[in-house]
Amino acid sequence: MDSLTTISGIAAPLDRVNVDTDQIIPKQFLKRIERTGFGQFLFFDWRLNEDGTPNSEFVLNDPCYKGASILVAGRNFGSGSSREHAPWALLDYGFRCVIAPSFADIFQKNCFENGIAPFILEEERVRFLMSRAKEDPGYRLTVDVEQCLISDVQGLEIPFIMHLDHATHEFRRHCLLNGLDEIDLVLQHEGEIEAFENRAG
């Protein structure tokens, strides 16, 4: 997994709460065996009308948010099933992080394991960022993973956390900065594992 130290890009406001994984990537698109190619189906039922034409009222169809890499969303983002396809779709579409007041636990873990950073902010601050992104389409944010700080060119600085538990927050921060997934963490102890296997064998 690539290390993630700084994310800088357009912020897209998804002003909805309880966005579940079936809305992020509908079940009919889960048949692919690769991790790539899911971006075209992200928020499929919201992005497209029944006749297949783009829904002009959906935020990601607004040209001002084209190329957005930061998604600002409502509370309980990623609820529903545990499908890893949800962070795959977000990543394939171009998002590197989601900022929300809260996340479903399994979705949040899947994000960390697949190169998407889910960052937690107080709801009031999320609403503030969402308002900025709505009022100024093309609004850009910079997310500093090392400092756990969100900023913009106007001097805004907002601290964020990665988990309500401090130890888990620090662990997730370490993994993002060093590009470590669960397999990488295990391989860091490869010598100890081999030594144990030799003793046991």
Backbone as CSV, one residue per row, in Angstrom:
resi,resn,N_x,N_y,N_z,CA_x,CA_y,CA_z,C_x,C_y,C_z
1,MET,0.847,-1.184,0.000,0.000,0.000,0.000,0.882,1.232,0.000
2,ASP,0.544,2.222,-0.798,1.323,3.459,-0.855,1.188,4.236,0.446
3,SER,2.275,4.890,0.846,2.201,5.741,2.035,1.349,6.968,1.730
4,LEU,0.714,7.499,2.749,-0.170,8.649,2.590,0.226,9.686,3.628
5,THR,0.855,10.765,3.180,1.311,11.798,4.110,0.506,13.083,3.985
6,THR,0.178,13.468,2.752,-0.581,14.689,2.513,-1.570,14.462,1.378
7,ILE,-2.774,14.948,1.564,-3.793,14.910,0.514,-4.204,16.352,0.249
8,SER,-4.130,16.761,-0.995,-4.514,18.123,-1.353,-5.384,18.064,-2.600
9,GLY,-6.572,18.630,-2.518,-7.441,18.586,-3.682,-8.799,19.206,-3.431
10,ILE,-9.664,19.091,-4.426,-11.016,19.632,-4.350,-11.847,18.815,-3.368
11,ALA,-12.659,19.510,-2.569,-13.558,18.856,-1.625,-14.963,18.813,-2.207
12,ALA,-15.540,17.623,-2.264,-16.906,17.451,-2.760,-17.835,17.220,-1.576
13,PRO,-18.921,18.004,-1.449,-19.839,17.847,-0.319,-20.958,16.854,-0.626
14,LEU,-21.026,15.773,0.134,-22.115,14.806,0.009,-22.989,14.965,1.251
15,ASP,-23.989,15.818,1.135,-24.785,16.223,2.287,-25.889,15.198,2.560
16,ARG,-25.465,14.009,2.984,-26.392,12.931,3.305,-25.839,12.166,4.504
17,VAL,-26.747,11.688,5.351,-26.342,10.874,6.502,-26.688,9.413,6.224
18,ASN,-26.062,8.523,6.982,-26.339,7.083,6.882,-26.161,6.550,5.457
19,VAL,-25.137,7.025,4.769,-24.848,6.518,3.425,-24.302,5.103,3.567
20,ASP,-25.052,4.116,3.065,-24.603,2.743,3.262,-23.807,2.234,2.062
21,THR,-23.193,1.083,2.239,-22.281,0.561,1.221,-23.002,0.167,-0.062
22,ASP,-24.297,-0.146,0.025,-25.047,-0.474,-1.190,-25.324,0.773,-2.015
23,GLN,-25.316,1.931,-1.375,-25.428,3.191,-2.107,-24.071,3.600,-2.681
24,ILE,-23.011,3.280,-1.947,-21.668,3.602,-2.444,-21.359,2.757,-3.680
25,ILE,-21.612,1.458,-3.621,-21.398,0.568,-4.766,-22.505,-0.496,-4.750
26,PRO,-23.533,-0.335,-5.579,-24.669,-1.275,-5.580,-24.247,-2.718,-5.832
27,LYS,-25.034,-3.632,-5.279,-24.682,-5.054,-5.260,-24.515,-5.667,-6.637
28,GLN,-25.189,-5.128,-7.661,-25.098,-5.743,-8.990,-23.718,-5.591,-9.622
29,PHE,-22.862,-4.757,-9.011,-21.534,-4.530,-9.583,-20.431,-5.252,-8.808
30,LEU,-20.802,-6.180,-7.952,-19.819,-6.854,-7.103,-19.249,-8.122,-7.732
31,LYS,-19.582,-8.386,-8.983,-19.156,-9.626,-9.613,-17.729,-9.569,-10.145
32,ARG,-17.177,-8.359,-10.268,-15.811,-8.232,-10.754,-14.844,-8.864,-9.756
33,ILE,-13.776,-9.473,-10.256,-12.800,-10.107,-9.365,-11.586,-9.215,-9.118
34,GLU,-11.450,-8.138,-9.913,-10.346,-7.213,-9.695,-10.753,-6.166,-8.660
35,ARG,-9.747,-5.468,-8.138,-10.035,-4.375,-7.214,-10.260,-3.057,-7.967
36,THR,-9.948,-3.028,-9.223,-10.064,-1.802,-10.015,-11.320,-1.845,-10.883
37,GLY,-11.691,-0.674,-11.405,-12.816,-0.591,-12.320,-14.146,-0.310,-11.656
38,PHE,-14.153,-0.151,-10.333,-15.409,0.081,-9.629,-15.805,1.560,-9.586
39,GLY,-14.874,2.445,-9.888,-15.161,3.871,-9.796,-16.316,4.317,-10.670
40,GLN,-16.463,3.702,-11.827,-17.537,4.089,-12.747,-18.921,3.777,-12.173
41,PHE,-18.966,2.924,-11.148,-20.248,2.539,-10.551,-20.490,3.209,-9.196
42,LEU,-19.570,4.072,-8.765,-19.702,4.739,-7.469,-20.989,5.571,-7.422
43,PHE,-21.779,5.386,-6.362,-23.051,6.107,-6.190,-23.923,6.012,-7.450
44,PHE,-23.908,4.845,-8.063,-24.543,4.635,-9.364,-26.005,5.088,-9.380
45,ASP,-26.773,4.702,-8.364,-28.210,5.010,-8.356,-28.482,6.490,-8.132
46,TRP,-27.521,7.216,-7.588,-27.676,8.654,-7.393,-27.114,9.448,-8.573
47,ARG,-26.073,8.929,-9.172,-25.421,9.649,-10.271,-26.219,9.605,-11.568
48,LEU,-26.992,8.527,-11.764,-27.700,8.338,-13.027,-29.204,8.286,-12.828
49,ASN,-29.933,8.838,-13.792,-31.382,8.695,-13.819,-31.750,7.301,-14.304
50,GLU,-33.029,6.965,-14.232,-33.479,5.638,-14.650,-33.188,5.365,-16.118
51,ASP,-33.141,6.415,-16.944,-32.868,6.216,-18.370,-31.374,6.187,-18.683
52,GLY,-30.537,6.237,-17.636,-29.096,6.153,-17.821,-28.395,7.478,-18.031
53,THR,-29.150,8.565,-18.082,-28.537,9.886,-18.249,-28.054,10.404,-16.893
54,PRO,-27.028,11.263,-16.872,-26.529,11.789,-15.594,-27.593,12.610,-14.864
55,ASN,-27.677,12.418,-13.565,-28.576,13.192,-12.723,-27.919,14.536,-12.422
56,SER,-28.430,15.587,-13.018,-27.794,16.905,-12.904,-27.840,17.454,-11.484
57,GLU,-28.693,16.879,-10.619,-28.815,17.376,-9.255,-27.835,16.707,-8.296
58,PHE,-27.153,15.660,-8.773,-26.209,14.979,-7.882,-24.860,15.668,-7.928
59,VAL,-24.286,15.880,-6.767,-23.106,16.728,-6.628,-21.927,16.294,-7.500
60,LEU,-21.679,15.010,-7.621,-20.504,14.573,-8.366,-20.665,14.727,-9.880
61,ASN,-21.868,15.066,-10.325,-22.070,15.346,-11.745,-21.864,16.818,-12.066
62,ASP,-21.627,17.622,-11.055,-21.329,19.039,-11.258,-19.876,19.157,-11.714
63,PRO,-19.628,19.764,-12.884,-18.253,19.889,-13.398,-17.297,20.567,-12.420
64,CYS,-17.845,21.389,-11.518,-16.990,22.091,-10.549,-16.284,21.132,-9.598
65,TYR,-16.848,19.933,-9.433,-16.254,18.970,-8.509,-15.507,17.858,-9.243
66,LYS,-15.296,18.052,-10.525,-14.560,17.046,-11.290,-13.137,16.921,-10.743
67,GLY,-12.702,15.697,-10.545,-11.360,15.456,-10.021,-11.248,15.603,-8.521
68,ALA,-12.375,15.712,-7.826,-12.329,15.845,-6.363,-11.658,14.621,-5.740
69,SER,-10.805,14.870,-4.753,-10.109,13.769,-4.075,-10.465,13.670,-2.597
70,ILE,-11.290,14.622,-2.126,-11.706,14.653,-0.725,-13.228,14.704,-0.682
71,LEU,-13.835,13.758,0.020,-15.291,13.712,0.143,-15.673,14.112,1.557
72,VAL,-16.547,15.115,1.669,-17.049,15.559,2.968,-18.485,15.062,3.092
73,ALA,-18.747,14.213,4.081,-20.039,13.524,4.154,-20.646,13.613,5.550
74,GLY,-21.911,13.157,5.643,-22.631,13.162,6.905,-22.262,11.992,7.794
75,ARG,-22.871,11.967,8.961,-22.539,10.968,9.984,-22.927,9.554,9.545
76,ASN,-22.279,8.586,10.183,-22.510,7.155,9.962,-22.280,6.775,8.501
77,PHE,-21.221,7.278,7.943,-20.894,6.969,6.548,-20.374,5.534,6.452
78,GLY,-20.864,4.790,5.452,-20.387,3.433,5.216,-21.095,2.370,6.010
79,SER,-22.321,2.647,6.443,-23.084,1.638,7.175,-23.532,0.533,6.218
80,GLY,-24.150,-0.500,6.766,-24.625,-1.588,5.913,-23.654,-2.740,5.857
81,SER,-23.541,-3.365,4.699,-22.715,-4.565,4.562,-21.232,-4.231,4.669
82,SER,-20.429,-5.287,4.830,-18.996,-5.101,5.066,-18.175,-5.105,3.783
83,ARG,-18.816,-5.014,2.627,-18.112,-5.176,1.346,-16.917,-4.237,1.191
84,GLU,-15.761,-4.820,0.852,-14.557,-4.019,0.596,-14.677,-3.240,-0.706
85,HIS,-15.633,-3.620,-1.532,-15.809,-2.941,-2.812,-16.112,-1.454,-2.629
86,ALA,-16.664,-1.072,-1.467,-16.999,0.332,-1.235,-15.748,1.223,-1.229
87,PRO,-14.726,0.925,-0.405,-13.508,1.734,-0.515,-12.798,1.562,-1.849
88,TRP,-12.899,0.380,-2.478,-12.301,0.206,-3.801,-12.927,1.181,-4.796
89,ALA,-14.249,1.332,-4.733,-14.945,2.228,-5.660,-14.565,3.683,-5.407
90,LEU,-14.490,4.070,-4.151,-14.092,5.440,-3.815,-12.684,5.744,-4.319
91,LEU,-11.774,4.798,-4.084,-10.391,4.987,-4.505,-10.269,5.025,-6.022
92,ASP,-10.965,4.121,-6.691,-10.892,4.050,-8.145,-11.485,5.299,-8.792
93,TYR,-12.457,5.899,-8.129,-13.055,7.134,-8.637,-12.102,8.317,-8.497
94,GLY,-11.225,8.239,-7.489,-10.250,9.311,-7.293,-10.197,9.891,-5.897
95,PHE,-11.075,9.418,-5.002,-11.052,9.926,-3.630,-9.931,9.257,-2.838
96,ARG,-9.223,10.080,-2.055,-8.189,9.545,-1.170,-8.596,9.620,0.288
97,CYS,-9.594,10.455,0.591,-10.059,10.499,1.973,-11.526,10.896,2.039
98,VAL,-12.162,10.492,3.132,-13.540,10.883,3.444,-13.514,11.532,4.818
99,ILE,-14.133,12.699,4.928,-14.230,13.406,6.202,-15.688,13.365,6.637
100,ALA,-15.948,12.869,7.843,-17.316,12.747,8.331,-17.318,12.765,9.862
101,PRO,-18.481,13.014,10.478,-18.547,12.991,11.944,-18.387,11.591,12.515
102,SER,-18.772,10.565,11.744,-18.634,9.189,12.218,-18.726,8.232,11.039
103,PHE,-18.177,7.029,11.251,-18.161,5.988,10.229,-18.637,4.675,10.821
104,ALA,-19.190,3.816,9.975,-19.441,2.444,10.395,-18.091,1.769,10.621
105,ASP,-17.972,0.980,11.703,-16.676,0.435,12.113,-16.003,-0.406,11.022
106,ILE,-16.747,-1.332,10.425,-16.135,-2.232,9.445,-15.730,-1.458,8.196
107,PHE,-16.576,-0.525,7.778,-16.223,0.296,6.619,-14.945,1.085,6.896
108,GLN,-14.858,1.673,8.078,-13.678,2.462,8.424,-12.415,1.600,8.371
109,LYS,-12.494,0.391,8.921,-11.350,-0.515,8.893,-10.993,-0.874,7.447
110,ASN,-11.984,-1.170,6.625,-11.736,-1.500,5.222,-11.074,-0.344,4.478
111,CYS,-11.453,0.866,4.831,-10.814,2.039,4.207,-9.325,2.064,4.528
112,PHE,-8.989,1.941,5.807,-7.591,1.973,6.208,-6.785,0.876,5.521
113,GLU,-7.414,-0.269,5.313,-6.711,-1.405,4.710,-6.591,-1.301,3.192
114,ASN,-7.276,-0.331,2.602,-7.293,-0.248,1.140,-6.899,1.120,0.589
115,GLY,-6.230,1.923,1.408,-5.667,3.165,0.899,-6.587,4.360,0.889
116,ILE,-7.750,4.253,1.545,-8.654,5.393,1.710,-8.565,5.840,3.166
117,ALA,-8.419,7.133,3.398,-8.288,7.624,4.763,-9.620,8.191,5.254
118,PRO,-10.243,7.576,6.270,-11.478,8.100,6.854,-11.163,8.946,8.095
119,PHE,-11.423,10.229,8.012,-11.059,11.137,9.089,-12.305,11.650,9.806
120,ILE,-12.226,11.717,11.129,-13.364,12.110,11.956,-13.217,13.559,12.411
121,LEU,-14.302,14.327,12.200,-14.398,15.699,12.702,-15.713,15.866,13.448
122,GLU,-15.766,16.831,14.363,-17.028,17.159,15.003,-18.036,17.570,13.938
123,GLU,-19.307,17.245,14.174,-20.345,17.495,13.173,-20.413,18.967,12.781
124,GLU,-20.240,19.861,13.735,-20.293,21.289,13.446,-19.204,21.686,12.441
125,ARG,-18.020,21.106,12.585,-16.925,21.437,11.671,-17.123,20.787,10.306
126,VAL,-17.714,19.599,10.297,-18.045,18.976,9.013,-19.049,19.838,8.267
127,ARG,-20.068,20.342,8.991,-21.069,21.206,8.356,-20.408,22.462,7.801
128,PHE,-19.425,22.994,8.527,-18.722,24.192,8.065,-17.986,23.910,6.757
129,LEU,-17.243,22.798,6.709,-16.515,22.450,5.485,-17.473,22.172,4.337
130,MET,-18.587,21.538,4.639,-19.567,21.236,3.609,-20.151,22.530,3.036
131,SER,-20.413,23.489,3.906,-20.932,24.779,3.443,-19.920,25.497,2.558
132,ARG,-18.658,25.458,2.965,-17.610,26.069,2.149,-17.559,25.430,0.757
133,ALA,-17.619,24.106,0.737,-17.526,23.385,-0.532,-18.736,23.636,-1.424
134,LYS,-19.894,23.860,-0.808,-21.104,24.152,-1.590,-21.084,25.578,-2.130
135,GLU,-20.700,26.512,-1.277,-20.735,27.926,-1.647,-19.608,28.307,-2.600
136,ASP,-18.520,27.551,-2.553,-17.361,27.853,-3.392,-16.929,26.582,-4.129
137,PRO,-17.715,26.153,-5.138,-17.357,24.925,-5.869,-15.934,24.993,-6.400
138,GLY,-15.201,23.929,-6.194,-13.780,23.920,-6.518,-12.924,24.220,-5.299
139,TYR,-13.593,24.416,-4.143,-12.905,24.678,-2.885,-11.916,23.556,-2.581
140,ARG,-10.692,23.932,-2.235,-9.622,22.964,-2.039,-9.206,22.893,-0.569
141,LEU,-8.891,21.686,-0.159,-8.385,21.435,1.185,-7.062,20.702,1.103
142,THR,-6.268,20.859,2.145,-5.050,20.069,2.308,-5.155,19.323,3.621
143,VAL,-4.933,18.019,3.560,-5.003,17.177,4.755,-3.598,16.666,5.056
144,ASP,-3.072,17.059,6.195,-1.738,16.645,6.637,-1.905,15.476,7.603
145,VAL,-1.557,14.278,7.140,-1.754,13.086,7.960,-0.794,13.062,9.140
146,GLU,0.421,13.551,8.952,1.405,13.540,10.034,0.973,14.458,11.170
147,GLN,0.483,15.657,10.820,0.068,16.627,11.835,-1.399,16.475,12.227
148,CYS,-2.140,15.639,11.493,-3.586,15.462,11.716,-4.298,16.813,11.664
149,LEU,-4.086,17.488,10.536,-4.583,18.852,10.395,-5.151,19.067,8.999
150,ILE,-6.334,19.673,8.938,-6.965,20.055,7.678,-6.818,21.560,7.525
151,SER,-6.411,22.012,6.347,-6.213,23.441,6.136,-6.670,23.851,4.743
152,ASP,-6.789,25.183,4.547,-7.068,25.716,3.220,-6.211,26.959,2.999
153,VAL,-6.295,27.544,1.823,-5.424,28.681,1.484,-5.831,29.952,2.229
154,GLN,-7.019,29.948,2.833,-7.493,31.124,3.560,-7.046,31.134,5.017
155,GLY,-6.234,30.143,5.400,-5.705,30.108,6.758,-6.470,29.235,7.724
156,LEU,-7.492,28.538,7.241,-8.236,27.630,8.098,-7.343,26.487,8.562
157,GLU,-7.448,26.100,9.822,-6.743,24.937,10.353,-7.664,24.204,11.319
158,ILE,-7.945,22.945,11.009,-8.839,22.137,11.842,-8.168,20.796,12.123
159,PRO,-7.984,20.428,13.395,-7.418,19.107,13.708,-8.467,18.012,13.535
160,PHE,-8.020,16.825,13.175,-8.926,15.695,13.033,-8.347,14.486,13.755
161,ILE,-9.162,13.461,13.914,-8.699,12.208,14.485,-9.056,11.071,13.533
162,MET,-8.424,9.921,13.720,-8.694,8.758,12.887,-9.494,7.700,13.624
163,HIS,-9.577,7.835,14.940,-10.363,6.903,15.745,-10.599,7.547,17.100
164,LEU,-11.734,7.230,17.722,-12.040,7.813,19.026,-11.078,7.330,20.100
165,ASP,-10.556,6.117,19.927,-9.554,5.577,20.852,-8.174,6.093,20.441
166,HIS,-7.454,6.711,21.378,-6.182,7.355,21.039,-5.147,6.363,20.514
167,ALA,-5.040,5.207,21.149,-4.045,4.213,20.717,-4.346,3.750,19.296
168,THR,-5.617,3.528,18.980,-5.993,3.114,17.631,-5.735,4.243,16.638
169,HIS,-6.010,5.476,17.054,-5.718,6.647,16.222,-4.242,6.680,15.841
170,GLU,-3.361,6.503,16.809,-1.924,6.548,16.547,-1.480,5.377,15.673
171,PHE,-2.070,4.206,15.904,-1.743,3.040,15.085,-2.147,3.275,13.633
172,ARG,-3.342,3.768,13.403,-3.804,4.018,12.038,-2.982,5.116,11.373
173,ARG,-2.619,6.116,12.123,-1.777,7.185,11.590,-0.432,6.620,11.152
174,HIS,0.165,5.767,11.979,1.445,5.138,11.652,1.325,4.310,10.373
175,CYS,0.253,3.551,10.245,0.074,2.690,9.072,-0.086,3.509,7.798
176,LEU,-0.863,4.587,7.858,-1.046,5.428,6.676,0.270,6.081,6.254
177,LEU,0.994,6.622,7.222,2.244,7.325,6.912,3.295,6.383,6.321
178,ASN,3.221,5.113,6.711,4.228,4.152,6.264,3.712,3.170,5.214
179,GLY,2.462,3.353,4.792,1.906,2.493,3.747,1.808,1.040,4.160
180,LEU,1.327,0.796,5.371,1.281,-0.560,5.911,-0.148,-1.085,5.969
181,ASP,-0.380,-2.246,5.355,-1.645,-2.940,5.562,-1.389,-4.123,6.492
182,GLU,-2.378,-4.986,6.690,-2.234,-6.079,7.651,-1.116,-7.047,7.263
183,ILE,-0.976,-7.299,5.978,0.084,-8.203,5.514,1.455,-7.589,5.778
184,ASP,1.592,-6.302,5.498,2.866,-5.625,5.753,3.230,-5.679,7.235
185,LEU,2.228,-5.510,8.101,2.485,-5.545,9.537,2.990,-6.914,9.975
186,VAL,2.421,-7.966,9.392,2.870,-9.318,9.709,4.299,-9.541,9.213
187,LEU,4.575,-9.073,8.000,5.905,-9.279,7.413,7.001,-8.549,8.183
188,GLN,6.635,-7.518,8.937,7.625,-6.848,9.769,8.203,-7.786,10.831
189,HIS,7.480,-8.866,11.123,7.920,-9.834,12.141,8.304,-11.163,11.492
190,GLU,8.685,-11.104,10.219,8.987,-12.323,9.474,10.091,-13.138,10.154
191,GLY,11.133,-12.457,10.623,12.235,-13.167,11.277,11.777,-13.890,12.524
192,GLU,10.965,-13.229,13.332,10.453,-13.844,14.552,9.540,-15.024,14.227
193,ILE,8.734,-14.883,13.187,7.834,-15.975,12.777,8.646,-17.188,12.323
194,GLU,9.682,-16.938,11.519,10.525,-18.047,11.053,11.224,-18.738,12.222
195,ALA,11.707,-17.922,13.172,12.382,-18.504,14.336,11.424,-19.375,15.143
196,PHE,10.183,-18.904,15.310,9.178,-19.669,16.043,8.872,-20.985,15.304
197,GLU,8.722,-20.894,13.973,8.419,-22.085,13.188,9.548,-23.106,13.287
198,ASN,10.781,-22.596,13.297,11.936,-23.513,13.401,11.962,-24.207,14.757
199,ARG,11.615,-23.457,15.811,11.594,-24.063,17.140,10.465,-25.072,17.247
200,ALA,9.314,-24.707,16.638,8.146,-25.580,16.717,8.290,-26.820,15.848
201,GLY,9.072,-26.680,14.759,9.228,-27.791,13.824,10.208,-28.818,14.325
